[in-house]
Amino acid sequence: MDYVSALVPPFVMAAFFIALVVTIVKSQGGANKAKEDEAVDAVLARAESARQADRHA
């Protein structure tokens, strides 16, 4: 029975890792992609304007 207790943790970790990868792949694109892209663009624009303001000050 020791071999069963030795093999269970790697199988459990592998199952969680596969579930994580599937979740990440499924969340890419879709209906929320445009909203996420807008949020990233807004953050980048804010950072760029702050950088230019520091340069001109």
PyMOL CGO cylinders between C-alpha atoms (Angstrom):
from pymol import cmd
from pymol.cgo import CYLINDER

trace = [
    CYLINDER, 0.00, 0.00, 0.00, 2.98, 2.33, 0.30, 0.3, 1, 1, 1, 1, 1, 1,
    CYLINDER, 2.98, 2.33, 0.30, 3.21, 2.60, -3.47, 0.3, 1, 1, 1, 1, 1, 1,
    CYLINDER, 3.21, 2.60, -3.47, -0.39, 3.88, -3.61, 0.3, 1, 1, 1, 1, 1, 1,
    CYLINDER, -0.39, 3.88, -3.61, 0.30, 6.63, -1.08, 0.3, 1, 1, 1, 1, 1, 1,
    CYLINDER, 0.30, 6.63, -1.08, 3.48, 7.51, -3.00, 0.3, 1, 1, 1, 1, 1, 1,
    CYLINDER, 3.48, 7.51, -3.00, 1.63, 7.83, -6.33, 0.3, 1, 1, 1, 1, 1, 1,
    CYLINDER, 1.63, 7.83, -6.33, -1.48, 9.70, -5.19, 0.3, 1, 1, 1, 1, 1, 1,
    CYLINDER, -1.48, 9.70, -5.19, 0.08, 13.18, -4.65, 0.3, 1, 1, 1, 1, 1, 1,
    CYLINDER, 0.08, 13.18, -4.65, 1.65, 13.39, -8.14, 0.3, 1, 1, 1, 1, 1, 1,
    CYLINDER, 1.65, 13.39, -8.14, -1.61, 12.29, -9.76, 0.3, 1, 1, 1, 1, 1, 1,
    CYLINDER, -1.61, 12.29, -9.76, -3.59, 14.84, -7.74, 0.3, 1, 1, 1, 1, 1, 1,
    CYLINDER, -3.59, 14.84, -7.74, -1.13, 17.61, -8.65, 0.3, 1, 1, 1, 1, 1, 1,
    CYLINDER, -1.13, 17.61, -8.65, -1.26, 16.59, -12.32, 0.3, 1, 1, 1, 1, 1, 1,
    CYLINDER, -1.26, 16.59, -12.32, -5.07, 16.70, -12.27, 0.3, 1, 1, 1, 1, 1, 1,
    CYLINDER, -5.07, 16.70, -12.27, -5.06, 20.19, -10.74, 0.3, 1, 1, 1, 1, 1, 1,
    CYLINDER, -5.06, 20.19, -10.74, -2.46, 21.37, -13.25, 0.3, 1, 1, 1, 1, 1, 1,
    CYLINDER, -2.46, 21.37, -13.25, -4.50, 20.04, -16.18, 0.3, 1, 1, 1, 1, 1, 1,
    CYLINDER, -4.50, 20.04, -16.18, -7.62, 21.72, -14.78, 0.3, 1, 1, 1, 1, 1, 1,
    CYLINDER, -7.62, 21.72, -14.78, -5.69, 25.00, -14.46, 0.3, 1, 1, 1, 1, 1, 1,
    CYLINDER, -5.69, 25.00, -14.46, -4.45, 24.82, -18.05, 0.3, 1, 1, 1, 1, 1, 1,
    CYLINDER, -4.45, 24.82, -18.05, -7.95, 24.01, -19.33, 0.3, 1, 1, 1, 1, 1, 1,
    CYLINDER, -7.95, 24.01, -19.33, -9.38, 26.95, -17.38, 0.3, 1, 1, 1, 1, 1, 1,
    CYLINDER, -9.38, 26.95, -17.38, -6.74, 29.33, -18.75, 0.3, 1, 1, 1, 1, 1, 1,
    CYLINDER, -6.74, 29.33, -18.75, -7.29, 28.16, -22.32, 0.3, 1, 1, 1, 1, 1, 1,
    CYLINDER, -7.29, 28.16, -22.32, -11.07, 28.46, -22.01, 0.3, 1, 1, 1, 1, 1, 1,
    CYLINDER, -11.07, 28.46, -22.01, -10.83, 31.98, -20.59, 0.3, 1, 1, 1, 1, 1, 1,
    CYLINDER, -10.83, 31.98, -20.59, -8.79, 33.25, -23.54, 0.3, 1, 1, 1, 1, 1, 1,
    CYLINDER, -8.79, 33.25, -23.54, -10.86, 35.13, -26.07, 0.3, 1, 1, 1, 1, 1, 1,
    CYLINDER, -10.86, 35.13, -26.07, -14.62, 34.99, -26.03, 0.3, 1, 1, 1, 1, 1, 1,
    CYLINDER, -14.62, 34.99, -26.03, -17.02, 37.68, -24.92, 0.3, 1, 1, 1, 1, 1, 1,
    CYLINDER, -17.02, 37.68, -24.92, -14.72, 39.18, -22.29, 0.3, 1, 1, 1, 1, 1, 1,
    CYLINDER, -14.72, 39.18, -22.29, -11.72, 39.55, -24.60, 0.3, 1, 1, 1, 1, 1, 1,
    CYLINDER, -11.72, 39.55, -24.60, -12.68, 43.03, -25.81, 0.3, 1, 1, 1, 1, 1, 1,
    CYLINDER, -12.68, 43.03, -25.81, -13.35, 44.21, -22.25, 0.3, 1, 1, 1, 1, 1, 1,
    CYLINDER, -13.35, 44.21, -22.25, -10.01, 42.85, -21.05, 0.3, 1, 1, 1, 1, 1, 1,
    CYLINDER, -10.01, 42.85, -21.05, -8.19, 44.41, -24.01, 0.3, 1, 1, 1, 1, 1, 1,
    CYLINDER, -8.19, 44.41, -24.01, -9.80, 47.78, -23.27, 0.3, 1, 1, 1, 1, 1, 1,
    CYLINDER, -9.80, 47.78, -23.27, -8.69, 47.60, -19.64, 0.3, 1, 1, 1, 1, 1, 1,
    CYLINDER, -8.69, 47.60, -19.64, -5.11, 46.77, -20.62, 0.3, 1, 1, 1, 1, 1, 1,
    CYLINDER, -5.11, 46.77, -20.62, -5.05, 49.54, -23.23, 0.3, 1, 1, 1, 1, 1, 1,
    CYLINDER, -5.05, 49.54, -23.23, -6.33, 52.05, -20.66, 0.3, 1, 1, 1, 1, 1, 1,
    CYLINDER, -6.33, 52.05, -20.66, -3.63, 51.08, -18.16, 0.3, 1, 1, 1, 1, 1, 1,
    CYLINDER, -3.63, 51.08, -18.16, -0.91, 51.30, -20.82, 0.3, 1, 1, 1, 1, 1, 1,
    CYLINDER, -0.91, 51.30, -20.82, -2.18, 54.69, -22.01, 0.3, 1, 1, 1, 1, 1, 1,
    CYLINDER, -2.18, 54.69, -22.01, -2.24, 55.98, -18.43, 0.3, 1, 1, 1, 1, 1, 1,
    CYLINDER, -2.24, 55.98, -18.43, 1.31, 54.78, -17.84, 0.3, 1, 1, 1, 1, 1, 1,
    CYLINDER, 1.31, 54.78, -17.84, 2.53, 56.34, -21.09, 0.3, 1, 1, 1, 1, 1, 1,
    CYLINDER, 2.53, 56.34, -21.09, 0.91, 59.70, -20.33, 0.3, 1, 1, 1, 1, 1, 1,
    CYLINDER, 0.91, 59.70, -20.33, 2.43, 59.68, -16.84, 0.3, 1, 1, 1, 1, 1, 1,
    CYLINDER, 2.43, 59.68, -16.84, 5.85, 58.91, -18.32, 0.3, 1, 1, 1, 1, 1, 1,
    CYLINDER, 5.85, 58.91, -18.32, 5.52, 61.80, -20.81, 0.3, 1, 1, 1, 1, 1, 1,
    CYLINDER, 5.52, 61.80, -20.81, 4.36, 64.16, -18.04, 0.3, 1, 1, 1, 1, 1, 1,
    CYLINDER, 4.36, 64.16, -18.04, 7.45, 63.28, -16.00, 0.3, 1, 1, 1, 1, 1, 1,
    CYLINDER, 7.45, 63.28, -16.00, 9.65, 63.93, -19.01, 0.3, 1, 1, 1, 1, 1, 1,
    CYLINDER, 9.65, 63.93, -19.01, 8.17, 67.38, -19.63, 0.3, 1, 1, 1, 1, 1, 1,
    CYLINDER, 8.17, 67.38, -19.63, 8.18, 68.45, -15.99, 0.3, 1, 1, 1, 1, 1, 1,
]
cmd.load_cgo(trace, "trace")
